């Protein structure tokens, strides 16, 4: 998570905002639409069977396009898979804060294919 947060901070140029979202998206200085998307993703992660069309419709009403919702669901699903893979295999790459920043910078510059 630290490397991804560092990548987001590098792309946004706002480490404080990223930290606030990581700590508690509900109180972070982001739009209500962004908070709703994070709430949706949290629900999708914790209670996937509870997702209904009205949840998607609510995101649309806040201005999220179908493409943006699809992207969010795809990223959520992939990272749930990756996290379970890493947790299940014990394949943890432990780094210090500087290592996470360096990885985040690579992610911001080259994307995940070379991050």
Secondary structure as UniProt FT lines:
FT   HELIX           2..12
FT   HELIX           15..24
FT   TURN            25..27
FT   HELIX           32..46
FT   HELIX           48..50
FT   HELIX           53..61
FT   TURN            62..63
FT   HELIX           66..89
FT   HELIX           97..110
FT   TURN            112..114
//
